[in-house]
Structures are given as C-alpha cells and as structure tokens.
Amino acid sequence: MGDAFSRRLAVVLLASLSFLAVPGDASQALLRVELQLEPPHLDPTLTASSTVAEALHLNVFQGLTRIGRHGEVQPALASRWEVSEDGLVYRFVLRSDVFFHHGKAFDSGVAAYSLRRLLEAENANPQRHLFRAIRHVEEVGTHELRIELEQPDALLPFRLALSAAVIVHPDTVHTNRTHPVGTGPYRFVGWERKEGVRLRVFEAYWGELPAIREALFTFTPNRVELENLLSEGAIDLYPDASSLTAHMPLMQRADYEIQDGLSEGEVLLAMNHGRALFQDIRVRRALSHAVNREALLAIYPSIDPPLIGSHFSPRHPAYVDLSQRYPYDPERARDLLAEAGVSAGTSMTLTVPPTQYAEQSSLYIASDLEAVGFEVELQRVSWGEWLRQVFTERDYDVTVIAHVEPMDIDIYARDDYYFNYHSETFRELWSRIEAQQDPAERHRLLAEAQRHLAEEAVHVFLFLKPQQAIRKSNLQGVWSDAPIPAVVLEELYWE
C-alpha cells in the first residue's frame, strides 16, 4: 500500500471516528435493500444479470464515465474527455486521486488493461459487442488514455458508463466473482448465500464520503415472504415493487412511502427465431395481435406504464410511438395463423423467469395465446436456469423478459444473441447509427430502426417496465426513475 494511500486513509479514519462518535446518528444505521433475484456471482463484466449491476454498479465498481439519475452521461474515473473532429480518437483525462479497495492506485495502465480485457472474446463480457469499434487503447503518461476507433462511435462515452465496462484491477480480476474489488464509495464486506451482500463505506474513497455507512442487499424471490418482510418493516428500500403495491398491508404503514417512476426496461414476449414457427412473419404478427396488452397492465393496478411497439424507451427523444401498430384483434390473429398453415392445438412453451412481472403477465399471455388456438405450456424456471437455458443455450420457444439496459436496441444487429434474429437490413442501419455524429440525423435513423423492428414483428413488444420503489419515509435520495439498473447508495441519506 502506497504512502499517499496510507496518509489519506489515516486522515479519513480520524475524521470518521469523530463522526461515528455522535450518538444516535442516523447514518450509522444499516440500510437493508431488498432485490428479488439472487445474483449468479458478483462480477458485472461477466454476466448479463441485472441484479449484479443493481447491487454493485456505482457502489463497488465504477467506469470511466457514469450515467446520472436523469440518464445523462457524467464524468466518473475520467474527469473529462474529448473526441477528434473525425470521431476516430477519444482522449480521456483520468483522476489522479483514486485507489482500489485493496490499496492499489488507479492509473492509465489499469484503465487500459481493463478495456483490453473487455475486448477479449475469451472473457465473455456480455456487452463486448458494443465496443467492437475500438481498434487500439493507448496509455499516455500515468493519467491519460487514448482510444482509437475503426469507425466513429458517438455512443462510446455512454457505453463506457454501463456496468459491463467498469474498471477492474489485474490483481483482483480473477476473484471478483466472489470478492469484488473496485474504486467505488463502498467496499465489499461479505456475501452469504440466502443472507445477502454486505457493503461498507470505503474510507479512502476519492469522492465525498456517503451518508449511508453500511448496506445489506438481500434477495427474496418468494412473494409471500417478501410481503411479510415489508409488512414487518424489516426492509428499508425495495426499488422495484410495482407489481406488489396494490395488495400489501404495508400500504397502511405510516413509515413507508411509494415512489413512482419508470425503468428503461422494455418488457417483451420474446420469440426464438431459431424455431421454424417464428420464422414466418404472419405467425409473429398473429402473436402481436393476440396479446391484449391493455388488459395485461392489470398486473400494475396503481400505475399506468406506457405500452411500446418496438424495442425503445418512450423516454428517449428519438422515440416513435408504434404501440398501436398491432391492436388487440384475436380474429385477425386466427386469420394470420390460418394463412400460415398453423393448425389449432399447435404447442408452444412459454418459459417464465421468477420475476414478479413475468410470473403474473405470463398467465394473461398464455390465456390470450390459447384463445387463438395455441396449446401453451408454462415452464417456470429459476433465474439461473433462465440464464443458462434461454440466454446461453437459446433453448426456448417464447419467454417474458424485461431488457433493462438503456439504449440496447443494438442487440438486433447481433447474430449471436439469444433471439436468433438475423437481419442484414438492420445490421446495415445500425452501422450508420453508430457512425452518425449529428444528433438530429442519428435520431432519424433510430426512428427508422424502431419502425423496422415493428414491421418485422420481431417480438410482441409489451410495455415499459415501471419502477415503483417502496422506501422508508425518512430515506431520501432514491432515484425516481431507473435509467440504468443500479441502486446508487452514495446518493441516499436518512432524514
């Protein structure tokens, strides 16, 4: 551990000791945050699981940039950046006062290592495809990074703010799955299965020390148990309780408040285009007409999330409202299926992950599909099973899932994605979007991309997932909306 780090830690520890000596200070209290799904591990660079990002992104791990509560790109480990006139070179100036939780300094060598690792296929980063334009990463001195691109990518600062692009240290990269080490305001304390992930303030953090000193992330997939915990007041924050809020006794508790908001999660009835059935556009359009999306919103009785008609958030300035492209029309659905030669009684398996929105909406969807002639089997799986069977092995017919990463319409340009959707037209269009430096023209192209997915009826696009948080009434700073999957502890405080 370096002398500078040791001196800084000693000063901060003295300050924190006087701070902790204040009796009854609210910041001493352990904050309990409840999430539904137990993470497969704790390294956001190696999994698409949003639970890992919710608990660790911006808390333990940080990137060169970050996304703020309103969706804006902000400086993080890079204090500033600039791009060349031709869009092919980015220069990032790095902070010089940053240490990892194990005492090693952050510098351009570590940043370059982390980005090069992101680009290596063998590391299986779930978002590696987003950075394929990077040709070369170069260290310039100890605190400057130069990134050369094969082609312009106006979205690079935004992409570097995603959880899959967080900066990791080469000394700890192989143990981050079970003992994550980052540069964030909280350090990892421990993780016991069924008990939760415990974080504590990192006293040598480069930024302002957070008010919340310690947090415990717990995971309860069972709805009855979850409702009991909330009713007893055992949970301080449940950031995604949208499907619970109308039914729970906790609504009578004076010490809880409901906070309405939206996520970036497009909820889909996703189809496996590797199945012969869904390679016929008439079948895909039939499913879009068959599902009564308005009725489906009954799973959210206290909030009215917007319907969507493509894989795009209504919160984005380039959004095109295509939600009525396929109005609910079971008769039209039956006609399309007849045209496609799909006989009544054709079987279909609907694979359902254990999220509340998926479990509840799957019942409505199965009923709608059976009403137009399908025989639907509901296959309920754990989150780990869903990741393996659906996301990795692509062994499914249809599934209900929310894609919570912001601006992830690029996944339709990927041949290796679990949808098995292949479109040369969309790939060419996405290449033009990435290269476009003019925001107005890029928005026009994004609108064209949305219309393409809608006309192709790639999936049944359902609604934008709401983000209703239940929090203790004296807990402040909770994000109303969720532009990224993250519970940002450093912005929370007890009133």
WONORLIN-V546963 format. One record per backbone hydrogen bond with DSSP energy under -1.0 kcal/mol. NH is the residue of the N-H (numbers start at 1). CO is the residue of the C=O. If there is no record, write none. Layout:
# WONORLIN-V546963
NH:CO / NH:CO
This chain:
# WONORLIN-V546963
6:2 / 7:3 / 8:4 / 9:5 / 10:6 / 11:7 / 12:8 / 13:9 / 14:10 / 15:11 / 16:12 / 17:13 / 18:14 / 19:15 / 20:16 / 21:17 / 22:19 / 25:22 / 28:25 / 29:26 / 31:214 / 33:216 / 34:237 / 35:218 / 42:177 / 46:43 / 54:50 / 55:51 / 56:52 / 57:53 / 58:61 / 59:56 / 60:56 / 61:56 / 66:74 / 68:72 / 71:68 / 74:66 / 76:64 / 76:78 / 77:63 / 78:64 / 79:93 / 80:93 / 82:91 / 84:89 / 87:84 / 90:147 / 91:82 / 92:145 / 93:80 / 94:143 / 95:77 / 100:104 / 101:182 / 103:100 / 106:98 / 108:142 / 111:107 / 112:108 / 113:109 / 114:110 / 115:111 / 116:112 / 117:113 / 118:114 / 119:115 / 120:117 / 123:120 / 124:121 / 128:125 / 130:127 / 131:128 / 132:129 / 134:131 / 135:148 / 136:148 / 138:146 / 140:144 / 145:92 / 146:138 / 147:90 / 148:136 / 149:88 / 150:133 / 154:434 / 156:153 / 159:155 / 160:156 / 161:158 / 162:159 / 165:162 / 166:163 / 167:62 / 172:169 / 173:169 / 175:172 / 178:175 / 179:175 / 184:60 / 186:59 / 187:200 / 189:198 / 190:198 / 192:196 / 195:192 / 196:192 / 197:217 / 198:190 / 199:215 / 200:187 / 201:213 / 202:185 / 205:202 / 213:27 / 215:199 / 216:31 / 217:197 / 218:33 / 220:35 / 226:222 / 227:223 / 228:224 / 229:225 / 230:226 / 231:227 / 232:228 / 233:230 / 234:229 / 236:32 / 237:32 / 238:470 / 241:468 / 244:241 / 245:241 / 247:244 / 251:248 / 252:249 / 253:250 / 257:471 / 259:469 / 263:465 / 266:403 / 267:463 / 268:401 / 269:460 / 270:399 / 272:397 / 273:419 / 275:272 / 279:276 / 284:280 / 285:281 / 286:282 / 287:283 / 288:284 / 289:285 / 290:286 / 291:287 / 293:291 / 296:292 / 297:293 / 298:295 / 299:296 / 300:297 / 303:300 / 308:462 / 312:310 / 316:313 / 319:316 / 325:322 / 329:289 / 333:329 / 334:330 / 335:331 / 336:332 / 337:333 / 338:334 / 339:335 / 340:336 / 341:338 / 342:337 / 345:373 / 346:343 / 348:375 / 350:377 / 351:398 / 352:379 / 359:355 / 360:356 / 361:357 / 362:358 / 365:361 / 366:362 / 367:363 / 368:364 / 369:365 / 370:366 / 371:367 / 373:370 / 374:369 / 375:346 / 377:348 / 379:350 / 381:352 / 386:382 / 387:383 / 388:384 / 389:385 / 390:386 / 391:386 / 392:387 / 393:388 / 395:389 / 396:394 / 398:349 / 399:270 / 400:351 / 401:268 / 403:266 / 411:408 / 412:409 / 413:410 / 414:411 / 420:417 / 427:423 / 428:424 / 429:425 / 430:426 / 431:427 / 432:428 / 433:429 / 434:430 / 435:431 / 442:438 / 443:439 / 444:440 / 445:441 / 446:442 / 447:443 / 448:444 / 449:445 / 450:446 / 451:447 / 452:448 / 453:449 / 454:450 / 455:451 / 456:452 / 458:453 / 460:269 / 462:267 / 464:306 / 465:265 / 467:261 / 469:259 / 470:238 / 471:257 / 472:236 / 473:255 / 475:472 / 476:493 / 482:262 / 486:484 / 487:54 / 489:487 / 491:488 / 492:489 / 493:476 / 495:474
